[in-house]
Amino acid sequence: MTVNIASVSTPVSPLASVLDRARNQQLPLGELFQIAEVLSRAGKQPQAVELYKTWIAFNDTNPLLHLACFNYAVSANQAGDAAGAIHALRACLKLDPLFGPAHINLGRVLEDCGLNNRAVEQWQSFAKATAEITPDKIGYRLMALQHIGRVLEGAGLLEEAEAALWQAIELQPGKTEAGQHWTSLRQRQCKWPTLVPSEHVSARQLLDAMSPLILGCYADDPLFQLAKAYRYNKSLIGRPDLSGFPRATPKQKSGTGERLRVGYVSSDLRDHAVGFALREVLELHDKSSVEIFAYFCGEPRANDATQMRIRNAVDCWRDIYALSDLEAAKQIRADEIDILVDVNGYTKLARTKIFAYRPAPVIVNFCGYPGSMGSPFHQYIIADEHIIPPDNEIYYSEKVLRIACDQPVDRKRQIAATPTRAEAGLPEDAFVYACLNGMQKITADCFARWMTILSATPGSVLWLLGDAEDVNERLRQMAAQSGVEPERLIFAPKAANPNHLARMALADLFLDTFPYGAHSTAADAITVGLPVLTVPGKSFASRFCSSIVAAAGVPELTCSGPGDYVSRAIAFAQDRESLAAIRQSLQSQRETSTLRDIPALARRLEYLFWQMQGEIERGETPVPDLQNLDVYYEIGAEIVLENVEFEDDLAYRRRYLEKLAQWNDYAPLARDSRLLSDPTSLKN
């Protein structure tokens, strides 16, 4: 190992001339390293050693002399001069007593000389000298940096937060918390590529640090998403001590006339997209069939309008924020809940460990998280046929049950009076493309498609949800680099929800993001009559929007791929009559569409809850299949780092099957319910 600093590209002079420059202190250290490396590669080790000896002798005041001594030792050892290497390394350590590479190399040279005890003593001396750098001190520094990042992020100082978190990552790359937040920050700032490895941190380590939710914005890979959720659950939850918490015994309720007790656990039963989605559903539940409990685990706050409606709608409201996970589980057990619905998944303020105690016989993943939980205790997931068609059930560890559309809406939602375009900062006559998704959902490929669309439709504008001004400016600059006038990007400031809904109607066409598409935002757009153009992929997050447009009665807004998406977006701007017809279709079937049939959705949910109850009474409750998910994770990590944005199902599965075949050839894999239903088929 040698030490390198910035090198120069000047031609190497004759050795005599170089030695003369070294004697006269006219040879910079970087050039010394470059010339010595050239000599070594040419097999001229003695000349490299002579050059180092001369430079060290006549440049003894250089502040980086210890680096020259270290590299001289490497050259001397390569030339067979172990004694010279030992002398040089000891000189290096006199100049910098804690220079780790010199300690390591000196021990190795002593070991090569047969002096094993001396080598061990050398390494032990370094360990003793660095004894103050203990794991707990590293841990405290790591915690401090993470807290700095958290506070700066909360203050909107995203660049500074990112820098602090990067220091934490480089300190301990194997710790995932800092990397998780760092990646999220880069996504929020539209910094591409998202993963930027360094000498100390690999792309794989950064990928490992991603949370399942962040991964949804990065890649359309449902098998890796499942495996990531599985690994995340193991890391987050582990195996809690359940010895004092026996599993709840299911009650026999089918046919008794007794109501089913259903509990919804969420931090978002408030003015939040999830709260907006669920409040009318909770109001419409048939109280003769189900008894509804709400367990609010969000931060204490003054009751907002959404929370008040939900509290009035449910049979029992419990605030469990201040309770420990075990205490909350005990409360749910005491309430004798039959069906417990996890509305958070792996989102902010989730309390996943509560479910690990299995405080109810049946646990369901629904509404708040776009993907599989990959846990041993979530038995069901509720979705719909567009998000999870039958062939895609292999991407979920839960048993899939379906409603008509997985996006509930509140038909009582307040919408303000529609402003004028001028009031919203939009040009009056321009064709307005809009994407009012969060910035974290925009990727480099997605943005490039938008720039292609704008380039082909002169005079059009793209209306985005504004973020920090430096983020907005970054996107303007990237637009200019793509040949699009930066002023054609218009950023919507924050607005109260009724006003935000009203202004959405001013746009002509909503352009969805990929791979994490619009969810509640798409339903909002459809609600005010704004058509949404989307590309479904394979993952839950990428298929959600296509479910909404289908439920709204306009499946023609679903594209077959990125190319189709671009061409159709351009065509709509060039043929506004065709778009007007779609808008008219949205308006005419607004109240009769599946999207707004919330009474039917509530009845369907109750039917599914009773189906789950019947299955557990008959001993048929599904057991999540977590087989081989560590293997799928390793393969998925390789595939995701290949950066393939979009591919059809056949090509996607073929890539996995090829890599699974290699794994199986090395060590036979067990059967699972996914691609390895018959491992022997991998040999064909």
C-alpha positions as CSV (number, residue, x, y, z in Angstrom):
1,M,0.0,0.0,0.0
2,T,1.3,3.4,-0.9
3,V,-0.1,6.9,-0.2
4,N,-1.1,9.0,-3.2
5,I,-1.9,12.7,-3.4
6,A,-3.0,14.7,-6.4
7,S,-0.6,13.9,-9.2
8,V,0.6,15.9,-12.2
9,S,0.7,14.9,-15.8
10,T,4.1,16.4,-16.8
11,P,6.5,14.1,-18.7
12,V,9.1,12.3,-16.6
13,S,12.5,14.0,-17.0
14,P,15.8,12.1,-17.0
15,L,16.6,10.8,-13.5
16,A,19.7,13.0,-13.1
17,S,17.6,16.1,-13.7
18,V,14.9,14.9,-11.3
19,L,17.5,14.2,-8.6
20,D,18.9,17.6,-9.1
21,R,15.4,19.2,-8.6
22,A,14.9,17.1,-5.5
23,R,18.2,18.3,-4.0
24,N,17.2,21.9,-4.6
25,Q,13.7,21.5,-3.2
26,Q,12.1,22.1,-6.6
27,L,10.3,18.8,-6.9
28,P,6.7,18.9,-5.5
29,L,5.6,15.9,-3.5
30,G,2.9,15.0,-5.9
31,E,5.4,14.9,-8.8
32,L,7.8,12.8,-6.7
33,F,5.0,10.2,-6.2
34,Q,4.2,10.2,-9.9
35,I,7.8,9.7,-11.1
36,A,8.5,7.1,-8.4
37,E,5.4,5.2,-9.5
38,V,6.5,5.3,-13.2
39,L,9.9,4.0,-12.3
40,S,8.5,1.2,-10.1
41,R,6.1,0.1,-12.9
42,A,9.0,0.0,-15.3
43,G,10.9,-2.4,-12.9
44,K,13.3,0.3,-11.9
45,Q,12.9,-0.1,-8.1
46,P,16.5,0.9,-7.2
47,Q,16.1,4.3,-9.0
48,A,12.7,4.9,-7.2
49,V,14.4,4.2,-3.9
50,E,17.3,6.5,-4.8
51,L,14.9,9.2,-5.7
52,Y,13.0,8.9,-2.4
53,K,16.2,8.9,-0.4
54,T,17.4,12.0,-2.1
55,W,14.1,13.9,-1.7
56,I,13.8,13.0,2.0
57,A,17.4,14.1,2.7
58,F,17.0,17.5,1.2
59,N,13.4,18.3,2.0
60,D,13.3,17.6,5.7
61,T,11.2,20.7,6.4
62,N,8.3,19.6,4.2
63,P,5.1,19.2,6.4
64,L,4.2,16.0,4.5
65,L,7.6,14.4,4.9
66,H,6.1,11.4,6.7
67,L,4.2,10.5,3.5
68,A,7.4,10.5,1.5
69,C,9.0,8.3,4.2
70,F,6.1,5.9,4.1
71,N,6.2,5.5,0.3
72,Y,10.0,5.2,0.4
73,A,9.5,2.3,2.8
74,V,7.1,0.6,0.3
75,S,9.6,1.0,-2.5
76,A,12.5,-0.2,-0.4
77,N,10.6,-3.3,0.6
78,Q,9.6,-4.0,-3.0
79,A,13.3,-3.7,-3.9
80,G,14.2,-6.3,-1.2
81,D,15.6,-3.9,1.3
82,A,13.6,-4.8,4.4
83,A,16.1,-3.0,6.7
84,G,15.7,0.2,4.7
85,A,11.9,-0.2,4.8
86,I,12.0,-0.6,8.6
87,H,14.2,2.5,9.0
88,A,11.9,4.5,6.8
89,L,8.7,3.4,8.6
90,R,10.2,4.3,12.0
91,A,11.2,7.7,10.6
92,C,7.6,8.1,9.4
93,L,6.2,7.3,12.8
94,K,8.6,9.7,14.5
95,L,7.1,12.5,12.4
96,D,3.5,11.3,12.8
97,P,3.2,8.8,15.7
98,L,-0.5,7.9,15.0
99,F,-0.1,7.3,11.2
100,G,-2.0,4.0,11.0
101,P,-0.7,2.7,7.6
102,A,2.9,2.9,8.9
103,H,2.1,0.9,11.9
104,I,0.3,-1.7,9.8
105,N,3.1,-1.9,7.2
106,L,5.9,-2.0,9.9
107,G,4.2,-5.0,11.5
108,R,3.9,-6.7,8.1
109,V,7.7,-6.2,7.3
110,L,8.7,-7.5,10.7
111,E,6.4,-10.5,10.2
112,D,8.0,-11.1,6.7
113,C,11.4,-11.1,8.5
114,G,10.2,-13.9,10.7
115,L,9.8,-11.6,13.8
116,N,6.2,-12.5,14.5
117,N,6.4,-11.4,18.2
118,R,7.9,-8.1,17.2
119,A,5.1,-7.7,14.6
120,V,2.4,-8.4,17.2
121,E,4.1,-5.9,19.6
122,Q,4.1,-3.3,16.9
123,W,0.4,-3.7,16.2
124,Q,-0.4,-3.8,19.9
125,S,1.4,-0.5,20.4
126,F,-0.8,1.1,17.8
127,A,-3.9,-0.4,19.4
128,K,-2.8,1.0,22.8
129,A,-2.1,4.4,21.4
130,T,-5.5,4.6,19.9
131,A,-7.3,3.2,22.9
132,E,-9.3,6.4,23.4
133,I,-11.0,5.8,20.0
134,T,-13.4,3.2,21.6
135,P,-16.6,1.9,20.1
136,D,-18.7,4.0,22.5
137,K,-16.8,7.1,21.6
138,I,-17.4,6.4,17.9
139,G,-21.0,5.7,18.7
140,Y,-21.4,9.0,20.5
141,R,-19.8,10.9,17.6
142,L,-22.1,9.0,15.3
143,M,-25.1,10.0,17.4
144,A,-24.0,13.6,17.5
145,L,-23.7,13.8,13.7
146,Q,-27.1,12.1,13.2
147,H,-28.7,14.5,15.6
148,I,-27.1,17.5,13.8
149,G,-28.4,16.1,10.5
150,R,-31.9,15.7,12.0
151,V,-32.1,19.2,13.4
152,L,-30.7,20.9,10.3
153,E,-33.2,18.9,8.1
154,G,-36.0,20.1,10.3
155,A,-34.8,23.6,9.9
156,G,-34.8,23.3,6.2
157,L,-31.0,23.4,5.9
158,L,-30.8,20.4,3.7
159,E,-27.3,20.9,2.3
160,E,-25.9,21.2,5.8
161,A,-27.9,18.3,7.0
162,E,-26.6,16.2,4.1
163,A,-23.0,17.1,4.9
164,A,-23.3,16.1,8.6
165,L,-25.0,12.8,7.8
166,W,-22.2,12.0,5.3
167,Q,-19.6,12.4,8.0
168,A,-21.6,9.9,10.0
169,I,-21.8,7.5,7.1
170,E,-18.1,7.6,6.5
171,L,-17.5,7.1,10.2
172,Q,-19.4,3.8,10.2
173,P,-20.8,2.8,6.8
174,G,-22.3,-0.4,8.2
175,K,-24.7,1.6,10.4
176,T,-27.8,2.3,8.3
177,E,-29.6,5.2,10.1
178,A,-27.5,8.0,8.8
179,G,-27.4,6.5,5.3
180,Q,-31.2,6.2,5.3
181,H,-31.7,9.9,6.1
182,W,-28.9,11.0,3.7
183,T,-30.4,9.1,0.8
184,S,-33.8,10.6,1.6
185,L,-32.3,14.1,1.7
186,R,-30.7,13.6,-1.7
187,Q,-34.0,12.5,-3.1
188,R,-35.8,15.5,-1.7
189,Q,-33.2,17.8,-3.2
190,C,-33.3,16.1,-6.6
191,K,-29.6,15.4,-6.4
192,W,-28.8,12.7,-9.0
193,P,-27.4,10.2,-9.0
194,T,-28.9,9.5,-5.6
195,L,-26.2,7.1,-4.5
196,V,-22.7,8.5,-4.7
197,P,-20.1,6.2,-3.2
198,S,-16.7,7.3,-2.0
199,E,-13.4,5.7,-1.1
200,H,-14.8,4.7,2.2
201,V,-18.4,4.0,1.4
202,S,-19.6,1.7,-1.4
203,A,-22.8,2.0,-3.4
204,R,-23.9,-1.3,-1.9
205,Q,-23.6,0.1,1.6
206,L,-25.7,3.1,0.6
207,L,-28.3,0.8,-0.9
208,D,-28.3,-1.4,2.2
209,A,-29.0,1.7,4.3
210,M,-32.1,2.6,2.3
211,S,-35.4,2.1,4.1
212,P,-38.1,0.2,2.1
213,L,-40.1,3.5,1.6
214,I,-37.1,5.3,0.2
215,L,-36.3,2.3,-2.1
216,G,-39.8,2.7,-3.6
217,C,-38.7,6.1,-5.0
218,Y,-35.5,4.6,-6.3
219,A,-36.3,1.3,-8.1
220,D,-39.2,-0.6,-9.5
221,D,-38.2,-4.0,-8.2
222,P,-40.9,-5.6,-6.1
223,L,-38.9,-8.7,-5.2
224,F,-36.1,-6.6,-3.9
225,Q,-38.7,-4.4,-2.2
226,L,-40.1,-7.5,-0.4
227,A,-36.6,-8.6,0.6
228,K,-35.7,-5.1,1.8
229,A,-38.8,-5.0,3.9
230,Y,-37.9,-8.4,5.4
231,R,-34.4,-7.3,6.2
232,Y,-35.6,-4.0,7.6
233,N,-38.1,-5.8,9.8
234,K,-35.4,-8.1,11.2
235,S,-33.2,-5.1,11.9
236,L,-35.9,-2.9,13.3
237,I,-37.8,-5.5,15.3
238,G,-35.5,-8.5,15.7
239,R,-37.2,-11.1,17.9
240,P,-38.9,-9.5,20.9
241,D,-39.3,-11.5,24.1
242,L,-42.8,-12.9,23.8
243,S,-42.5,-15.3,26.7
244,G,-44.8,-13.2,28.9
245,F,-47.2,-12.3,26.0
246,P,-49.0,-15.5,24.7
247,R,-50.8,-15.2,21.4
248,A,-54.4,-14.1,21.5
249,T,-56.9,-16.9,21.1
250,P,-59.3,-16.2,18.3
251,K,-63.0,-16.1,19.4
252,Q,-65.7,-17.9,17.5
253,K,-67.9,-15.1,16.2
254,S,-69.1,-16.2,12.8
255,G,-72.8,-16.8,13.0
256,T,-73.2,-15.6,16.6
257,G,-74.5,-12.2,15.8
258,E,-71.6,-10.7,17.9
259,R,-69.8,-7.8,16.3
260,L,-66.3,-8.1,15.0
261,R,-63.8,-5.9,16.8
262,V,-61.5,-4.1,14.3
263,G,-58.6,-1.9,15.4
264,Y,-56.9,0.7,13.1
265,V,-53.4,1.7,14.3
266,S,-51.9,4.8,12.7
267,S,-50.0,8.0,13.4
268,D,-51.9,9.7,10.6
269,L,-55.5,9.8,11.9
270,R,-55.4,13.6,11.5
271,D,-55.1,16.2,8.8
272,H,-52.9,14.0,6.6
273,A,-53.3,12.2,3.3
274,V,-54.1,9.0,5.2
275,G,-56.5,10.7,7.5
276,F,-58.3,12.4,4.6
277,A,-58.6,9.0,2.9
278,L,-60.0,7.0,5.9
279,R,-62.3,9.4,7.6
280,E,-65.4,8.8,5.5
281,V,-64.7,5.0,5.4
282,L,-64.7,5.0,9.2
283,E,-67.9,6.9,9.2
284,L,-69.6,4.5,6.9
285,H,-68.6,1.2,8.7
286,D,-71.7,-0.8,9.5
287,K,-71.8,-0.7,13.3
288,S,-74.1,-3.6,13.5
289,S,-71.4,-5.7,11.9
290,V,-68.1,-4.2,13.2
291,E,-67.0,-2.3,16.2
292,I,-64.2,0.1,15.4
293,F,-61.3,1.0,17.6
294,A,-58.8,3.7,16.6
295,Y,-55.3,3.6,18.1
296,F,-53.6,6.9,17.4
297,C,-49.8,6.7,17.8
298,G,-49.0,10.2,16.3
299,E,-47.5,13.1,18.2
300,P,-49.8,14.9,20.6
301,R,-51.5,17.9,18.9
302,A,-54.5,20.1,19.1
303,N,-57.4,18.1,17.6
304,D,-57.8,19.1,14.0
305,A,-60.9,18.7,11.9
306,T,-60.0,15.3,10.5
307,Q,-59.1,13.9,13.9
308,M,-62.4,15.2,15.3
309,R,-64.4,13.5,12.6
310,I,-62.6,10.2,13.1
311,R,-63.0,10.3,16.9
312,N,-66.7,10.9,16.4
313,A,-66.9,8.0,13.8
314,V,-65.3,5.2,15.8
315,D,-66.6,3.3,18.8
316,C,-63.4,3.8,20.8
317,W,-60.5,6.2,20.4
318,R,-57.2,5.5,22.2
319,D,-54.1,7.7,22.1
320,I,-51.2,5.3,22.5
321,Y,-48.3,7.8,21.7
322,A,-47.0,7.8,25.2
323,L,-47.3,4.1,25.7
324,S,-44.4,1.7,25.1
325,D,-44.9,-0.9,22.4
326,L,-45.5,-3.6,25.0
327,E,-48.0,-1.4,26.9
328,A,-49.8,-0.6,23.7
329,A,-50.0,-4.3,22.8
330,K,-51.4,-5.1,26.2
331,Q,-54.1,-2.4,25.7
332,I,-55.0,-3.8,22.3
333,R,-55.1,-7.3,23.9
334,A,-57.3,-6.0,26.7
335,D,-59.7,-4.5,24.1
336,E,-60.1,-8.0,22.6
337,I,-59.4,-6.8,19.0
338,D,-60.1,-9.5,16.4
339,I,-58.7,-7.8,13.3
340,L,-55.8,-5.3,13.8
341,V,-55.1,-3.1,10.8
342,D,-51.6,-1.6,10.4
343,V,-52.1,1.7,8.6
344,N,-48.5,2.9,9.0
345,G,-46.3,0.1,7.6
346,Y,-42.8,1.4,7.4
347,T,-43.6,5.1,7.4
348,K,-42.9,8.0,9.8
349,L,-43.8,7.3,13.4
350,A,-44.7,3.7,12.7
351,R,-45.0,1.4,15.7
352,T,-44.3,-1.9,14.0
353,K,-43.1,-3.6,17.1
354,I,-46.6,-3.4,18.6
355,F,-47.7,-5.9,15.9
356,A,-44.7,-8.2,16.6
357,Y,-46.4,-9.0,20.0
358,R,-49.4,-10.2,18.0
359,P,-51.9,-8.5,20.2
360,A,-54.7,-9.6,17.9
361,P,-55.3,-12.9,16.2
362,V,-55.3,-11.3,12.7
363,I,-53.0,-8.5,11.5
364,V,-53.6,-6.7,8.2
365,N,-51.4,-4.3,6.1
366,F,-53.7,-1.7,4.6
367,C,-53.8,1.9,3.3
368,G,-50.7,3.6,4.7
369,Y,-47.7,1.8,3.1
370,P,-47.2,0.9,-0.5
371,G,-45.7,-2.6,-0.4
372,S,-45.3,-5.8,1.5
373,M,-44.2,-5.7,5.1
374,G,-42.1,-8.9,4.8
375,S,-42.8,-9.7,8.4
376,P,-43.7,-13.0,10.1
377,F,-46.8,-11.3,11.7
378,H,-48.6,-9.5,8.9
379,Q,-50.9,-12.2,7.5
380,Y,-52.9,-10.2,5.0
381,I,-52.5,-7.2,2.7
382,I,-55.5,-5.4,1.2
383,A,-55.0,-4.0,-2.3
384,D,-56.9,-4.2,-5.6
385,E,-56.5,-6.1,-8.9
386,H,-54.7,-3.2,-10.6
387,I,-52.0,-2.8,-7.9
388,I,-51.6,-6.5,-7.3
389,P,-52.8,-8.6,-10.2
390,P,-52.8,-12.4,-9.5
391,D,-49.4,-12.9,-11.2
392,N,-47.8,-10.4,-8.9
393,E,-48.9,-12.0,-5.6
394,I,-45.5,-13.6,-5.5
395,Y,-44.0,-10.2,-4.6
396,Y,-45.9,-10.1,-1.2
397,S,-45.4,-12.2,1.9
398,E,-49.0,-11.6,3.0
399,K,-52.1,-13.2,1.5
400,V,-53.6,-10.7,-0.9
401,L,-57.2,-9.7,-0.6
402,R,-58.8,-7.1,-2.8
403,I,-61.2,-4.2,-2.8
404,A,-62.4,-2.3,-5.9
405,C,-59.8,0.5,-5.5
406,D,-57.1,0.8,-2.8
407,Q,-57.5,4.6,-2.6
408,P,-60.4,5.6,-0.4
409,V,-61.5,9.2,-0.9
410,D,-63.6,11.6,1.3
411,R,-66.6,12.8,-0.7
412,K,-67.1,15.6,1.9
413,R,-63.7,17.0,1.3
414,Q,-63.7,20.8,1.2
415,I,-62.6,22.4,-2.0
416,A,-62.1,26.2,-2.2
417,A,-63.3,28.3,-5.2
418,T,-61.1,27.8,-8.2
419,P,-58.6,30.7,-8.6
420,T,-57.6,32.2,-11.9
421,R,-54.5,31.1,-13.6
422,A,-53.0,34.5,-13.0
423,E,-53.7,34.2,-9.2
424,A,-51.9,30.8,-9.3
425,G,-48.9,32.2,-11.1
426,L,-49.7,30.4,-14.4
427,P,-49.7,31.7,-17.9
428,E,-53.2,32.1,-19.2
429,D,-53.0,30.4,-22.6
430,A,-50.2,27.9,-22.1
431,F,-50.7,24.2,-22.0
432,V,-49.9,23.4,-18.3
433,Y,-48.4,20.1,-17.5
434,A,-48.4,19.5,-13.7
435,C,-46.8,17.2,-11.3
436,L,-47.7,18.0,-7.7
437,N,-46.1,15.0,-6.2
438,G,-43.3,15.5,-3.6
439,M,-39.9,16.2,-5.0
440,Q,-38.5,12.9,-3.6
441,K,-40.5,11.1,-6.3
442,I,-38.8,12.8,-9.2
443,T,-35.9,10.9,-10.7
444,A,-33.3,11.8,-13.3
445,D,-35.1,9.6,-15.9
446,C,-38.5,11.0,-15.0
447,F,-37.2,14.6,-15.3
448,A,-35.5,13.8,-18.6
449,R,-38.9,12.6,-20.0
450,W,-40.5,15.8,-18.9
451,M,-37.8,17.8,-20.7
452,T,-38.4,15.8,-23.9
453,I,-42.1,16.6,-23.6
454,L,-41.6,20.3,-23.0
455,S,-39.1,20.5,-25.9
456,A,-41.7,19.0,-28.3
457,T,-44.5,21.4,-27.1
458,P,-43.3,25.0,-27.4
459,G,-45.0,27.4,-25.1
460,S,-46.1,24.7,-22.6
461,V,-45.0,24.9,-18.9
462,L,-44.4,22.4,-16.2
463,W,-46.0,23.1,-12.8
464,L,-44.3,21.5,-9.8
465,L,-44.9,21.6,-6.1
466,G,-42.3,24.0,-4.8
467,D,-39.6,23.1,-2.3
468,A,-36.6,24.9,-0.9
469,E,-35.5,27.6,-3.3
470,D,-32.1,25.9,-3.9
471,V,-34.0,22.8,-5.0
472,N,-36.2,24.7,-7.4
473,E,-33.1,26.5,-8.8
474,R,-31.4,23.1,-9.3
475,L,-34.3,21.9,-11.4
476,R,-34.3,25.2,-13.4
477,Q,-30.6,24.7,-14.2
478,M,-31.1,21.1,-15.3
479,A,-34.0,22.3,-17.5
480,A,-31.6,24.8,-19.1
481,Q,-29.0,22.1,-19.6
482,S,-31.7,20.1,-21.5
483,G,-32.4,23.1,-23.8
484,V,-35.6,24.1,-22.0
485,E,-36.1,27.7,-20.8
486,P,-35.9,27.6,-17.0
487,E,-38.8,29.9,-16.7
488,R,-41.0,27.2,-18.1
489,L,-40.8,25.5,-14.8
490,I,-43.3,27.1,-12.4
491,F,-43.3,26.2,-8.7
492,A,-46.5,26.2,-6.6
493,P,-46.0,27.5,-3.1
494,K,-47.6,25.8,-0.1
495,A,-51.3,26.3,0.3
496,A,-54.1,25.2,2.6
497,N,-55.5,21.9,1.5
498,P,-58.9,23.3,0.2
499,N,-57.0,25.9,-1.8
500,H,-54.5,23.4,-3.1
501,L,-57.2,21.1,-4.3
502,A,-58.9,24.0,-6.1
503,R,-55.8,25.2,-7.9
504,M,-55.0,21.7,-9.3
505,A,-58.0,22.1,-11.7
506,L,-56.1,24.9,-13.5
507,A,-53.6,22.5,-15.1
508,D,-54.3,20.6,-18.4
509,L,-52.6,17.3,-17.7
510,F,-51.0,15.7,-14.6
511,L,-47.8,13.9,-15.4
512,D,-47.2,11.1,-13.0
513,T,-43.8,10.1,-11.6
514,F,-42.0,6.7,-11.9
515,P,-41.3,4.4,-10.1
516,Y,-43.1,5.9,-7.1
517,G,-46.3,7.4,-8.6
518,A,-49.0,9.6,-7.3
519,H,-51.3,8.1,-4.7
520,S,-53.6,10.4,-2.8
521,T,-52.4,13.3,-5.1
522,A,-53.7,11.4,-8.1
523,A,-57.1,10.9,-6.4
524,D,-57.1,14.7,-5.6
525,A,-56.4,15.6,-9.2
526,I,-59.1,13.3,-10.5
527,T,-61.5,14.7,-7.9
528,V,-61.2,18.2,-9.4
529,G,-61.3,16.9,-13.0
530,L,-57.6,16.9,-13.9
531,P,-56.6,13.9,-16.1
532,V,-53.6,12.0,-14.8
533,L,-51.2,10.2,-17.2
534,T,-49.3,7.3,-15.6
535,V,-47.0,4.4,-16.4
536,P,-47.5,1.4,-14.2
537,G,-44.5,-0.8,-13.4
538,K,-44.3,-3.9,-11.3
539,S,-44.2,-2.6,-7.7
540,F,-47.1,-1.5,-5.5
541,A,-45.9,2.2,-5.5
542,S,-45.6,2.2,-9.3
543,R,-49.0,0.7,-10.0
544,F,-51.1,2.6,-7.5
545,C,-51.9,5.5,-9.8
546,S,-53.1,3.3,-12.6
547,S,-55.6,1.8,-10.1
548,I,-57.0,5.3,-9.5
549,V,-57.4,6.3,-13.1
550,A,-59.1,3.0,-13.8
551,A,-61.4,3.4,-10.9
552,A,-62.2,6.9,-12.2
553,G,-63.3,5.4,-15.5
554,V,-60.4,6.6,-17.7
555,P,-58.1,3.6,-18.1
556,E,-56.9,5.1,-21.4
557,L,-54.7,7.3,-19.3
558,T,-52.5,4.3,-18.4
559,C,-49.5,4.0,-20.7
560,S,-47.6,0.9,-21.8
561,G,-44.2,2.3,-21.0
562,P,-42.0,5.4,-20.8
563,G,-42.0,5.9,-24.5
564,D,-45.7,5.7,-24.8
565,Y,-46.0,8.1,-21.9
566,V,-43.9,10.8,-23.6
567,S,-45.6,10.4,-27.0
568,R,-49.1,10.6,-25.5
569,A,-48.2,13.6,-23.3
570,I,-47.1,15.4,-26.4
571,A,-50.1,14.3,-28.4
572,F,-52.5,15.7,-25.8
573,A,-50.9,19.1,-26.0
574,Q,-51.2,19.0,-29.7
575,D,-54.8,17.8,-29.7
576,R,-56.6,19.5,-26.9
577,E,-59.9,18.3,-28.1
578,S,-59.0,14.7,-27.2
579,L,-58.0,15.8,-23.7
580,A,-61.2,17.8,-23.4
581,A,-63.2,14.7,-24.1
582,I,-61.4,12.9,-21.3
583,R,-62.1,15.8,-18.9
584,Q,-65.7,15.6,-19.9
585,S,-65.7,11.9,-19.2
586,L,-64.3,12.4,-15.8
587,Q,-66.9,15.0,-15.0
588,S,-69.9,13.0,-16.3
589,Q,-69.0,9.8,-14.3
590,R,-67.5,11.6,-11.2
591,E,-70.2,10.6,-8.8
592,T,-70.9,7.1,-10.2
593,S,-67.3,6.0,-10.6
594,T,-65.8,3.2,-8.5
595,L,-63.3,5.8,-7.1
596,R,-66.1,7.6,-5.2
597,D,-68.2,4.6,-4.3
598,I,-67.2,4.7,-0.6
599,P,-70.2,2.9,0.8
600,A,-69.4,-0.1,-1.4
601,L,-65.7,0.1,-0.3
602,A,-66.8,0.1,3.4
603,R,-69.0,-2.9,2.8
604,R,-66.2,-4.8,1.0
605,L,-63.8,-4.1,3.8
606,E,-66.2,-5.5,6.3
607,Y,-66.7,-8.6,4.1
608,L,-63.0,-9.1,4.0
609,F,-62.6,-8.7,7.8
610,W,-65.3,-11.4,8.3
611,Q,-63.5,-13.6,5.7
612,M,-60.3,-13.3,7.7
613,Q,-62.2,-14.1,10.9
614,G,-63.7,-17.2,9.3
615,E,-60.3,-18.4,8.1
616,I,-58.8,-18.1,11.6
617,E,-61.8,-19.9,13.1
618,R,-61.2,-22.7,10.7
619,G,-57.4,-22.8,11.2
620,E,-56.8,-21.4,7.7
621,T,-55.0,-18.2,8.5
622,P,-52.1,-17.8,6.1
623,V,-48.5,-18.0,7.3
624,P,-46.2,-15.4,5.6
625,D,-43.6,-17.1,3.3
626,L,-40.2,-15.6,4.1
627,Q,-38.2,-18.4,2.5
628,N,-35.1,-17.4,0.6
629,L,-35.6,-13.7,1.1
630,D,-31.9,-13.2,2.1
631,V,-31.0,-14.7,-1.3
632,Y,-33.5,-12.5,-3.1
633,Y,-32.0,-9.6,-1.3
634,E,-28.5,-10.3,-2.5
635,I,-29.6,-10.9,-6.1
636,G,-31.9,-7.8,-6.0
637,A,-29.1,-5.6,-4.8
638,E,-27.0,-6.7,-7.8
639,I,-29.9,-6.0,-10.1
640,V,-30.9,-2.6,-8.6
641,L,-27.3,-1.4,-8.9
642,E,-27.4,-2.2,-12.6
643,N,-29.7,0.8,-12.9
644,V,-32.3,-0.6,-15.3
645,E,-35.2,1.8,-14.9
646,F,-38.0,0.0,-16.7
647,E,-38.5,-3.5,-18.1
648,D,-41.4,-5.8,-18.8
649,D,-42.3,-8.6,-16.4
650,L,-40.8,-11.3,-18.5
651,A,-37.4,-9.7,-18.8
652,Y,-37.4,-8.8,-15.1
653,R,-38.1,-12.3,-13.9
654,R,-35.6,-13.8,-16.4
655,R,-32.9,-11.7,-14.8
656,Y,-33.8,-13.0,-11.4
657,L,-34.1,-16.6,-12.6
658,E,-30.6,-16.5,-14.2
659,K,-29.0,-15.3,-11.0
660,L,-31.1,-17.8,-8.9
661,A,-29.8,-20.6,-11.1
662,Q,-26.3,-19.6,-10.3
663,W,-27.0,-19.6,-6.6
664,N,-28.8,-22.9,-6.8
665,D,-26.0,-24.5,-8.8
666,Y,-23.6,-23.5,-6.0
667,A,-25.9,-24.6,-3.1
668,P,-29.4,-26.0,-3.8
669,L,-32.1,-23.6,-2.7
670,A,-35.3,-24.5,-0.9
671,R,-38.7,-24.1,-2.4
672,D,-40.7,-20.9,-1.9
673,S,-43.9,-19.4,-3.2
674,R,-42.2,-17.0,-5.6
675,L,-39.8,-17.9,-8.4
676,L,-38.5,-21.0,-6.6
677,S,-41.8,-23.0,-6.5
678,D,-39.7,-25.7,-8.2
679,P,-36.0,-25.1,-7.9
680,T,-35.2,-28.1,-10.2
681,S,-36.7,-26.0,-13.1
682,L,-33.7,-23.7,-12.8
683,K,-31.5,-26.4,-14.4
684,N,-33.6,-26.4,-17.6
